[in-house]
Amino acid sequence: MTSAIGTVRLRRTVRLRLTLFYGAMFCVCGAALLAGTYLLVRHFSGHVLQVSRHAPLHSRRSAGAPGARLPALPSLARLQSAAQRDLVSQHSSDLRELLVWSVVALAATGAGSLVLGWLMAGRVLAPLRTMTVSTRRISQDNLHERLAMRGPADELRELGDTIDDLLGRLERAFEAQQRFVANASHELRTPLARIRTALDVAVGKPGPIPPQIATLDRKIREGLDRADRLMDGLLALGRADHGELSDHTVIALDEIVASALDEREAEIAANRLTVERDLDPIPVPGSPSLIGRMVENVIDNGVRHNHPDGWMRVALHTADGRARLTVETTGDKLDPGQVDQLTKPFRRLRTERTGSANGAGLGLSIVAAVATAHNGMLALHPRERGGLRTTIDLPRAPQSPEPIDLARDRTAPAASGRGAW
């Protein structure tokens, strides 16, 4: 059975590394000091021992009566040898005791240095922790906040001022993008609407319409439809990139997937595709309009870029405590190195121009942006026999979803943003 202590892993933080560095340097310096002291004591005590070893012993006769007989005494050589042995033994014992207590003192002071190093490193790094917490708290919704570091004009304050300058530039960039997203709808839809009105007036006049005018009308309307899809895709991508979840609620992801499949029954039948559904009822928090667009784009890609008489598997399950939507399709063999580029705007595997019949090239870009805005992740994996497996992971909602009107929450028609490949 593995002990709980053995399973604990310390984070290799700067504070821990500084503490270990301080402790190691103190132990090295302390060990050098104690070793020098030990060698000096050993040298000088050994010198004294050598001097005492060669010192002569002088005998003195007892001051008794003349002719008195003294008791037999050990010889001077034997007394000197015994004293020398005792002195050497005591010298060795003193050196061992000095060494033991030096090691004990080094260990105790080393432990104390680790504690003091931990406290001092924490005090020195306290402004850095403050900057980390404040930077994590600042998001696109409160980019106006600043760290405003106080204290001496040292390296940490210089770092805080640099981060404040960066936040200022980010705030101005986000404001410029938000202004573009807010004005793009009006500025772009108005001229398109005028063109459509002019076409309606031109073809609505009494009398027969020349074939050339009818062909021109059809081509212009196709171009306008593509421009509408491109604009809707850009607006959806902008909303997702900015995390604009004003309609945030708890929704049933399985219902959105089922609705997207039902709305494409005609295209599925026209391509003679076999669709396999395996949808578990899973609630997720988020924007119904953005998540609906995300699911529609994934299903559209699976239908439009499939082979006739192919198949498509759509599964929704719980994996690692998160909702996982998997769409697997047949199709052409794809290069794994190029598949990762599909989440970039206006990027396809065979062409990078916009305005093709398959869409504007924003489909998977919108999917990736919406997934990221909902704290999720998009993963693309090419199949060995051709086709693509798309996996979207989203956080699960703890409570049941609220009833929503999918048709009402959809901000754009199903065709918008199609064709990411």
C-alpha positions as CSV (number, residue, x, y, z in Angstrom):
1,M,0.0,0.0,0.0
2,T,1.5,3.3,-1.1
3,S,1.7,5.8,1.7
4,A,0.0,9.1,1.4
5,I,3.3,10.9,1.9
6,G,4.9,9.2,-1.0
7,T,2.1,10.3,-3.4
8,V,2.5,14.0,-2.6
9,R,4.5,15.8,-5.2
10,L,5.8,19.3,-4.4
11,R,5.4,21.9,-7.1
12,R,8.8,23.1,-8.3
13,T,8.0,26.7,-7.6
14,V,10.5,29.6,-7.6
15,R,10.0,29.8,-3.8
16,L,10.9,26.2,-3.3
17,R,13.9,26.4,-5.6
18,L,15.2,29.6,-3.8
19,T,14.7,27.9,-0.5
20,L,16.6,24.8,-1.5
21,F,19.3,27.0,-3.1
22,Y,19.7,29.1,0.1
23,G,19.7,25.9,2.3
24,A,22.3,24.2,0.0
25,M,24.6,27.2,0.0
26,F,24.4,27.6,3.8
27,C,25.1,23.9,4.3
28,V,28.1,24.0,2.0
29,C,29.5,27.1,3.7
30,G,28.7,25.7,7.2
31,A,30.4,22.4,6.3
32,A,33.5,24.2,5.0
33,L,33.6,26.3,8.2
34,L,33.2,23.4,10.5
35,A,35.7,21.3,8.5
36,G,38.3,24.1,8.8
37,T,37.7,24.4,12.6
38,Y,38.0,20.6,13.0
39,L,41.3,20.5,11.1
40,L,42.7,23.5,13.1
41,V,41.7,21.9,16.4
42,R,43.2,18.6,15.3
43,H,46.4,20.2,14.1
44,F,47.1,22.3,17.2
45,S,46.0,19.6,19.7
46,G,48.2,17.1,17.9
47,H,51.1,19.5,18.1
48,V,50.6,19.9,21.9
49,L,50.4,16.1,22.2
50,Q,53.7,15.7,20.3
51,V,55.4,18.2,22.7
52,S,54.0,16.5,25.7
53,R,55.2,13.1,24.4
54,H,58.9,14.2,24.3
55,A,58.8,16.2,27.6
56,P,61.1,14.5,30.2
57,L,59.8,13.5,33.6
58,H,61.9,14.6,36.6
59,S,61.8,12.5,39.8
60,R,62.0,13.9,43.2
61,R,63.1,12.0,46.2
62,S,60.8,12.0,49.2
63,A,61.8,14.3,52.0
64,G,61.8,11.6,54.6
65,A,64.3,10.7,57.1
66,P,67.8,9.8,55.8
67,G,68.1,6.2,55.2
68,A,64.4,5.6,55.2
69,R,63.3,2.9,52.9
70,L,60.7,4.0,50.3
71,P,58.1,1.7,48.8
72,A,58.8,0.4,45.3
73,L,57.4,2.7,42.6
74,P,56.9,2.2,38.8
75,S,59.6,3.2,36.6
76,L,59.5,6.7,35.0
77,A,59.2,5.2,31.5
78,R,56.2,3.1,32.4
79,L,54.5,6.2,34.0
80,Q,55.3,8.3,30.9
81,S,53.9,5.6,28.5
82,A,50.7,5.2,30.5
83,A,50.1,8.9,30.7
84,Q,50.8,9.2,26.9
85,R,48.2,6.5,26.1
86,D,45.6,8.2,28.3
87,L,46.4,11.5,26.6
88,V,46.1,10.1,23.1
89,S,42.8,8.3,24.0
90,Q,41.4,11.5,25.4
91,H,42.5,13.4,22.3
92,S,40.8,11.0,20.0
93,S,37.6,11.0,22.1
94,D,37.6,14.8,22.1
95,L,38.0,14.9,18.3
96,R,35.2,12.4,17.7
97,E,32.9,14.4,20.1
98,L,33.8,17.6,18.3
99,L,33.0,16.0,14.9
100,V,29.6,14.6,16.1
101,W,28.5,17.8,17.6
102,S,29.7,19.7,14.5
103,V,27.5,17.5,12.3
104,V,24.5,18.0,14.7
105,A,25.0,21.7,14.7
106,L,25.3,21.7,10.9
107,A,22.0,19.7,10.6
108,A,20.2,22.0,13.0
109,T,21.3,25.2,11.5
110,G,20.7,23.7,8.0
111,A,17.1,23.0,8.9
112,G,16.8,26.5,10.4
113,S,18.2,28.0,7.2
114,L,15.6,26.2,5.2
115,V,12.8,27.6,7.3
116,L,14.3,31.1,7.2
117,G,14.9,30.7,3.5
118,W,11.3,29.7,2.9
119,L,10.1,32.7,4.8
120,M,12.4,35.2,3.1
121,A,11.7,33.8,-0.3
122,G,8.0,34.1,0.3
123,R,8.5,37.7,1.4
124,V,10.6,38.6,-1.7
125,L,8.2,36.8,-4.1
126,A,5.0,38.2,-2.5
127,P,4.7,41.0,-5.1
128,L,5.0,38.4,-7.9
129,R,2.2,36.3,-6.4
130,T,0.1,39.5,-6.2
131,M,0.8,40.2,-9.9
132,T,-0.2,36.6,-10.8
133,V,-3.5,36.7,-9.0
134,S,-4.4,40.1,-10.4
135,T,-3.5,39.1,-13.9
136,R,-5.6,35.9,-13.7
137,R,-8.5,38.0,-12.5
138,I,-8.3,40.5,-15.3
139,S,-10.1,39.3,-18.4
140,Q,-11.6,40.9,-21.5
141,D,-14.5,42.1,-19.3
142,N,-12.3,44.2,-17.0
143,L,-9.3,45.0,-19.1
144,H,-9.5,48.6,-17.6
145,E,-8.0,47.3,-14.4
146,R,-4.3,47.6,-13.7
147,L,-1.8,46.0,-11.4
148,A,-0.5,49.4,-10.1
149,M,2.4,47.9,-8.3
150,R,3.8,49.9,-5.3
151,G,7.1,49.7,-3.6
152,P,10.7,50.3,-4.5
153,A,11.6,50.8,-8.2
154,D,13.1,47.3,-8.5
155,E,12.8,44.5,-11.2
156,L,9.4,43.4,-9.9
157,R,7.8,46.8,-10.1
158,E,9.3,47.2,-13.6
159,L,7.6,43.9,-14.6
160,G,4.3,45.1,-13.2
161,D,4.5,48.3,-15.1
162,T,5.3,46.3,-18.3
163,I,2.2,44.1,-17.7
164,D,0.1,47.3,-17.2
165,D,1.3,48.6,-20.6
166,L,0.4,45.3,-22.2
167,L,-3.1,45.4,-20.7
168,G,-3.6,48.9,-22.0
169,R,-2.7,47.8,-25.6
170,L,-5.0,44.7,-25.2
171,E,-7.8,46.9,-24.0
172,R,-7.5,49.2,-27.0
173,A,-7.3,46.2,-29.4
174,F,-10.4,44.5,-27.9
175,E,-12.4,47.8,-28.0
176,A,-11.5,48.2,-31.7
177,Q,-12.6,44.6,-32.5
178,Q,-15.8,45.0,-30.5
179,R,-16.6,48.2,-32.4
180,F,-16.1,46.3,-35.7
181,V,-18.4,43.5,-34.6
182,A,-21.0,46.0,-33.5
183,N,-20.9,48.0,-36.7
184,A,-20.3,45.3,-39.2
185,S,-23.9,44.0,-39.2
186,H,-25.4,47.4,-40.1
187,E,-22.6,48.6,-42.4
188,L,-22.6,45.4,-44.4
189,R,-26.3,44.4,-44.4
190,T,-27.5,47.8,-45.6
191,P,-25.8,47.7,-49.1
192,L,-26.7,44.1,-49.6
193,A,-30.3,44.8,-48.8
194,R,-30.2,47.7,-51.3
195,I,-28.9,45.4,-54.0
196,R,-31.6,42.9,-53.3
197,T,-34.2,45.6,-53.5
198,A,-32.8,46.8,-56.8
199,L,-32.9,43.3,-58.2
200,D,-36.5,42.8,-57.0
201,V,-37.6,46.1,-58.7
202,A,-35.7,45.2,-61.9
203,V,-37.2,41.7,-62.3
204,G,-40.6,42.8,-60.9
205,K,-41.5,45.0,-63.8
206,P,-44.3,43.9,-66.1
207,G,-43.5,42.1,-69.2
208,P,-41.2,39.2,-70.0
209,I,-37.7,39.1,-68.6
210,P,-34.9,38.6,-71.1
211,P,-32.9,35.4,-70.5
212,Q,-29.7,37.4,-70.0
213,I,-31.3,39.4,-67.2
214,A,-32.7,36.3,-65.5
215,T,-29.2,34.7,-65.6
216,L,-27.6,37.8,-64.2
217,D,-30.3,38.0,-61.5
218,R,-29.6,34.4,-60.4
219,K,-25.8,34.9,-60.3
220,I,-26.1,38.2,-58.4
221,R,-28.4,36.6,-55.9
222,E,-26.0,33.7,-55.4
223,G,-23.2,36.1,-54.7
224,L,-25.4,38.0,-52.2
225,D,-26.2,34.7,-50.5
226,R,-22.6,33.9,-50.2
227,A,-21.8,37.4,-48.9
228,D,-24.6,36.9,-46.3
229,R,-23.1,33.6,-45.2
230,L,-19.7,35.1,-45.0
231,M,-20.9,38.0,-42.9
232,D,-22.9,35.7,-40.6
233,G,-19.9,33.5,-40.1
234,L,-17.6,36.5,-39.4
235,L,-20.1,37.9,-36.8
236,A,-20.5,34.5,-35.2
237,L,-16.7,34.1,-35.1
238,G,-16.3,37.6,-33.6
239,R,-18.9,36.8,-30.9
240,A,-17.2,33.6,-30.0
241,D,-13.7,35.1,-30.0
242,H,-14.9,37.8,-27.6
243,G,-16.9,35.4,-25.4
244,E,-20.1,37.2,-25.8
245,L,-22.5,34.8,-24.0
246,S,-25.3,37.2,-23.2
247,D,-27.9,34.3,-23.5
248,H,-26.0,32.0,-21.2
249,T,-28.2,29.2,-19.8
250,V,-28.3,25.5,-19.3
251,I,-29.3,23.6,-22.5
252,A,-29.8,20.1,-23.6
253,L,-26.9,19.4,-26.0
254,D,-28.5,16.1,-27.3
255,E,-31.6,18.0,-28.4
256,I,-29.5,20.5,-30.4
257,V,-27.6,17.7,-32.1
258,A,-30.8,15.8,-32.9
259,S,-32.4,19.0,-34.3
260,A,-29.4,19.7,-36.5
261,L,-29.6,16.2,-37.9
262,D,-33.3,16.4,-38.5
263,E,-33.0,19.7,-40.4
264,R,-30.5,18.1,-42.8
265,E,-32.5,15.0,-43.7
266,A,-33.0,16.1,-47.3
267,E,-29.2,16.6,-47.9
268,I,-28.5,13.3,-46.1
269,A,-31.0,11.5,-48.3
270,A,-29.7,13.2,-51.5
271,N,-26.2,12.0,-50.7
272,R,-27.5,8.5,-49.7
273,L,-25.7,8.7,-46.3
274,T,-26.2,6.4,-43.5
275,V,-26.4,8.2,-40.2
276,E,-25.8,6.5,-36.8
277,R,-27.0,8.3,-33.7
278,D,-26.0,7.6,-30.2
279,L,-27.0,10.6,-28.0
280,D,-27.1,10.6,-24.3
281,P,-29.1,13.3,-22.6
282,I,-26.4,15.7,-21.3
283,P,-27.0,19.3,-20.1
284,V,-24.3,21.8,-20.8
285,P,-24.0,25.5,-19.8
286,G,-23.6,28.1,-22.6
287,S,-25.2,30.2,-25.3
288,P,-27.9,28.3,-27.2
289,S,-27.3,30.4,-30.3
290,L,-23.5,29.8,-30.4
291,I,-23.6,26.2,-29.4
292,G,-26.3,25.7,-32.0
293,R,-24.1,27.2,-34.7
294,M,-21.2,25.1,-33.5
295,V,-23.2,21.9,-33.8
296,E,-24.6,22.9,-37.2
297,N,-21.2,23.6,-38.7
298,V,-19.9,20.2,-37.5
299,I,-22.9,18.4,-39.0
300,D,-22.7,20.4,-42.2
301,N,-19.1,19.5,-42.7
302,G,-19.9,15.8,-42.1
303,V,-22.6,15.9,-44.8
304,R,-21.1,18.2,-47.4
305,H,-17.6,16.7,-47.4
306,N,-18.7,13.1,-47.3
307,H,-18.7,10.5,-50.1
308,P,-22.0,9.4,-51.7
309,D,-23.3,6.2,-50.1
310,G,-21.0,7.0,-47.2
311,W,-21.8,7.1,-43.5
312,M,-21.7,9.4,-40.5
313,R,-21.6,8.5,-36.8
314,V,-22.8,11.1,-34.3
315,A,-22.3,10.2,-30.6
316,L,-22.7,12.2,-27.4
317,H,-21.5,10.7,-24.2
318,T,-19.8,11.7,-20.9
319,A,-16.0,11.3,-20.8
320,D,-13.9,12.3,-17.8
321,G,-16.8,14.3,-16.4
322,R,-17.3,16.3,-19.5
323,A,-19.7,16.2,-22.4
324,R,-18.0,14.7,-25.5
325,L,-19.6,15.1,-29.0
326,T,-18.0,12.9,-31.6
327,V,-18.8,13.2,-35.4
328,E,-17.0,10.6,-37.5
329,T,-17.5,10.6,-41.3
330,T,-16.2,8.9,-44.4
331,G,-14.5,10.9,-47.1
332,D,-11.1,11.6,-48.8
333,K,-7.9,10.7,-47.1
334,L,-6.6,13.7,-45.3
335,D,-3.0,14.8,-44.4
336,P,-2.6,14.9,-40.6
337,G,-0.3,17.9,-40.9
338,Q,-2.9,19.9,-42.8
339,V,-5.9,18.9,-40.7
340,D,-4.6,21.0,-37.8
341,Q,-4.9,24.1,-40.1
342,L,-8.6,23.6,-40.6
343,T,-9.5,25.7,-37.5
344,K,-7.9,28.8,-39.1
345,P,-10.3,31.2,-40.9
346,F,-10.7,30.8,-44.6
347,R,-8.6,27.6,-44.6
348,R,-9.4,24.5,-46.6
349,L,-7.4,21.5,-47.6
350,R,-7.7,22.0,-51.3
351,T,-8.2,25.7,-51.6
352,E,-7.9,28.8,-49.4
353,R,-10.0,31.2,-51.4
354,T,-13.4,32.3,-50.2
355,G,-16.8,32.3,-51.9
356,S,-16.7,28.7,-53.2
357,A,-19.9,26.6,-53.4
358,N,-19.0,24.9,-50.2
359,G,-19.0,28.0,-48.1
360,A,-16.7,30.7,-46.8
361,G,-14.2,28.5,-45.0
362,L,-15.2,29.6,-41.5
363,G,-17.0,26.5,-40.3
364,L,-14.4,24.8,-38.1
365,S,-13.0,28.2,-37.1
366,I,-16.3,29.0,-35.6
367,V,-16.5,25.6,-33.9
368,A,-13.1,26.1,-32.3
369,A,-13.9,29.6,-31.2
370,V,-17.3,28.6,-29.7
371,A,-15.7,25.6,-27.9
372,T,-13.0,27.8,-26.4
373,A,-15.5,30.4,-25.3
374,H,-17.4,27.7,-23.4
375,N,-14.2,26.3,-21.8
376,G,-14.2,23.4,-24.2
377,M,-11.8,22.0,-26.8
378,L,-12.0,20.9,-30.4
379,A,-9.9,18.0,-31.7
380,L,-9.6,16.8,-35.3
381,H,-8.3,13.4,-36.3
382,P,-8.1,12.1,-39.9
383,R,-9.2,8.5,-40.3
384,E,-6.8,6.0,-41.9
385,R,-9.4,4.9,-44.5
386,G,-10.4,8.5,-45.3
387,G,-12.7,11.0,-43.6
388,L,-12.5,12.9,-40.4
389,R,-13.3,12.3,-36.7
390,T,-14.2,15.6,-34.9
391,T,-14.4,15.6,-31.1
392,I,-15.7,18.5,-29.0
393,D,-15.4,18.4,-25.2
394,L,-17.6,20.8,-23.2
395,P,-18.2,21.1,-19.4
396,R,-21.3,19.5,-18.1
397,A,-24.0,21.4,-16.3
398,P,-24.8,20.3,-12.7
399,Q,-28.5,21.0,-13.1
400,S,-31.2,20.0,-15.7
401,P,-31.5,22.1,-18.8
402,E,-34.1,24.7,-19.3
403,P,-36.6,24.3,-22.1
404,I,-35.5,26.5,-25.1
405,D,-36.8,27.3,-28.5
406,L,-34.0,26.2,-30.9
407,A,-35.5,28.0,-33.9
408,R,-35.8,31.2,-31.9
409,D,-32.3,31.1,-30.5
410,R,-30.6,30.5,-33.8
411,T,-29.1,33.7,-35.1
412,A,-28.5,32.6,-38.6
413,P,-29.8,30.0,-41.1
414,A,-28.3,26.5,-41.1
415,A,-26.3,27.1,-44.2
416,S,-24.2,29.9,-42.6
417,G,-20.6,29.2,-42.1
418,R,-20.6,25.9,-44.0
419,G,-17.6,24.4,-45.6
420,A,-14.6,24.7,-43.5
421,W,-12.5,22.3,-45.5
